[in-house]
Amino acid sequence: MSEGDVTSGILIAGIGNIFLGDDGFGPEVIRHAAPGITDPRARAVDYGIRGMHLAYDLLDGWGLLVLVDAVPSRGAPGTVHVFEADIENTGRAVGVDAHAMDPAAVFASLAALGGRPPHTVVVGCEVASVTEGIGLSVPVAAAVPIAVQAVETVVAGRLAPTGPG
């Protein structure tokens, strides 16, 4: 992708720690979604716990960031939520932490580097367990195809032609 194409592009970032059970939801969704992302304006990346890497990649000026992550359970593990992140109120009190993967820490690192986060949509799944161990719980694993479809819908909606073609 040339640098000129990046400004209108979509970065799909799977985040989470695969060694903490359901926290590995983001990387697992990326593993399933990446083969279906064929538009050159979109890129799917498993960032795992490399928050600083994501912050540096966001300096490239993406038009949209889709964060795929585990979210705290409100009583329904495996429930997928799609929502816009409040990036205006995120990351102000957090300093640069090269090992942090919390979105607030990523956005704070990005700000410290002189960048601004793009419009951000979160595809999140309520967790059942984030204890040590590899592998998703049954309800969170069942939510992976739902999240893949949500990512594809967000990407298709953003990349769809807006005028006469």
C-alpha positions as CSV (number, residue, x, y, z in Angstrom):
1,M,0.0,0.0,0.0
2,S,1.4,3.4,-0.9
3,E,1.6,6.1,1.7
4,G,-1.1,8.1,-0.1
5,D,-3.6,5.2,0.2
6,V,-3.1,4.8,4.0
7,T,-5.0,8.0,4.8
8,S,-8.3,6.5,3.7
9,G,-7.4,3.0,4.8
10,I,-8.6,0.8,7.6
11,L,-6.4,-0.7,10.2
12,I,-8.0,-3.7,11.9
13,A,-6.1,-4.4,15.2
14,G,-6.6,-7.6,17.2
15,I,-5.4,-7.0,20.7
16,G,-5.1,-9.2,23.7
17,N,-2.9,-11.7,25.5
18,I,-3.3,-15.3,24.2
19,F,-1.9,-16.6,27.5
20,L,-4.8,-15.2,29.5
21,G,-7.8,-17.2,28.2
22,D,-10.5,-15.1,26.7
23,D,-8.2,-12.1,26.5
24,G,-6.9,-13.7,23.4
25,F,-10.2,-13.0,21.6
26,G,-8.8,-10.2,19.4
27,P,-5.9,-12.2,18.0
28,E,-8.2,-15.2,17.4
29,V,-10.7,-13.0,15.4
30,I,-7.8,-11.6,13.3
31,R,-6.6,-15.1,12.6
32,H,-10.1,-15.9,11.1
33,A,-10.8,-12.5,9.6
34,A,-7.5,-11.7,7.9
35,P,-7.9,-14.1,4.9
36,G,-11.2,-12.4,4.0
37,I,-9.7,-8.9,4.1
38,T,-8.7,-8.6,0.4
39,D,-9.2,-4.8,-0.2
40,P,-5.7,-3.2,-0.3
41,R,-7.0,-0.3,1.7
42,A,-7.6,-2.5,4.7
43,R,-5.0,-4.3,6.8
44,A,-5.6,-6.8,9.6
45,V,-2.9,-7.2,12.2
46,D,-2.6,-9.3,15.4
47,Y,-0.9,-6.9,17.7
48,G,-1.3,-9.1,20.7
49,I,0.2,-7.2,23.6
50,R,2.4,-4.9,21.5
51,G,0.8,-1.6,22.3
52,M,3.7,0.6,21.3
53,H,3.8,-1.2,17.9
54,L,0.2,-0.3,17.3
55,A,0.8,3.3,18.4
56,Y,3.7,3.7,15.9
57,D,1.5,2.1,13.1
58,L,-1.2,4.6,13.9
59,L,1.2,7.4,13.0
60,D,0.7,6.4,9.4
61,G,-2.6,8.3,9.3
62,W,-5.3,5.6,9.0
63,G,-8.8,6.8,8.3
64,L,-10.4,4.2,10.6
65,L,-9.1,1.9,13.4
66,V,-11.1,-1.2,14.2
67,L,-10.0,-2.6,17.6
68,V,-11.0,-6.2,18.2
69,D,-10.7,-6.9,21.9
70,A,-12.1,-8.7,24.9
71,V,-14.3,-6.5,27.1
72,P,-15.4,-7.0,30.7
73,S,-18.4,-9.2,31.1
74,R,-21.7,-7.6,32.1
75,G,-23.1,-11.1,32.8
76,A,-23.3,-12.5,29.2
77,P,-19.9,-14.0,28.2
78,G,-19.7,-14.4,24.4
79,T,-21.8,-11.4,23.7
80,V,-20.3,-9.3,20.9
81,H,-20.6,-5.5,21.0
82,V,-19.8,-3.0,18.3
83,F,-19.4,0.6,19.3
84,E,-17.5,3.8,18.6
85,A,-14.6,4.5,21.0
86,D,-14.6,7.8,22.9
87,I,-11.1,8.7,21.8
88,E,-11.5,12.3,22.9
89,N,-11.5,11.3,26.6
90,T,-9.1,8.4,26.4
91,G,-5.4,8.4,27.1
92,R,-5.0,11.8,28.8
93,A,-3.9,10.6,32.1
94,V,-1.8,7.6,30.9
95,G,1.9,8.0,30.1
96,V,3.9,6.1,27.5
97,D,4.2,2.4,28.4
98,A,5.9,0.3,25.8
99,H,4.3,-2.9,27.3
100,A,0.7,-1.7,27.8
101,M,-2.0,-2.9,25.4
102,D,-4.9,-1.1,27.0
103,P,-6.4,1.2,24.3
104,A,-6.1,4.2,26.6
105,A,-2.4,3.5,27.0
106,V,-2.0,3.1,23.2
107,F,-3.7,6.4,22.5
108,A,-1.6,8.1,25.2
109,S,1.5,6.7,23.6
110,L,0.3,7.9,20.2
111,A,-0.3,11.4,21.6
112,A,3.2,11.4,23.1
113,L,4.5,10.6,19.7
114,G,2.7,13.5,18.2
115,G,-0.2,11.6,16.6
116,R,-3.9,11.5,16.9
117,P,-6.1,8.4,16.8
118,P,-8.3,8.0,13.9
119,H,-12.1,7.4,14.2
120,T,-12.2,4.1,16.2
121,V,-14.7,1.3,16.2
122,V,-14.5,-1.5,18.8
123,V,-15.6,-5.0,18.1
124,G,-15.6,-6.4,21.6
125,C,-16.7,-9.7,23.2
126,E,-17.7,-10.1,26.9
127,V,-15.3,-12.6,28.5
128,A,-15.9,-15.6,30.7
129,S,-12.4,-15.9,32.1
130,V,-9.0,-14.2,31.8
131,T,-7.1,-16.5,34.0
132,E,-3.8,-18.0,32.9
133,G,-4.2,-20.5,30.1
134,I,-4.3,-20.7,26.4
135,G,-7.6,-21.0,24.6
136,L,-10.9,-19.3,24.6
137,S,-13.9,-20.4,26.7
138,V,-16.7,-22.1,24.9
139,P,-19.0,-19.0,24.8
140,V,-16.2,-16.7,23.6
141,A,-15.0,-19.2,21.0
142,A,-18.5,-19.4,19.7
143,A,-18.5,-15.6,19.3
144,V,-15.5,-15.5,17.0
145,P,-17.5,-16.0,13.7
146,I,-20.0,-13.3,14.9
147,A,-17.1,-10.9,15.5
148,V,-15.5,-11.8,12.1
149,Q,-18.8,-10.9,10.5
150,A,-19.0,-7.6,12.5
151,V,-15.5,-6.7,11.3
152,E,-16.4,-7.5,7.7
153,T,-19.5,-5.4,8.0
154,V,-17.6,-2.4,9.4
155,V,-15.0,-2.6,6.7
156,A,-17.5,-3.1,3.9
157,G,-19.5,-0.1,5.1
158,R,-16.4,2.1,5.2
159,L,-15.0,1.0,1.9
160,A,-18.3,1.0,0.0
161,P,-18.5,3.6,-2.8
162,T,-20.3,6.7,-1.7
163,G,-21.1,8.2,-5.1
164,P,-21.8,7.2,-8.7
165,G,-19.2,4.8,-9.9
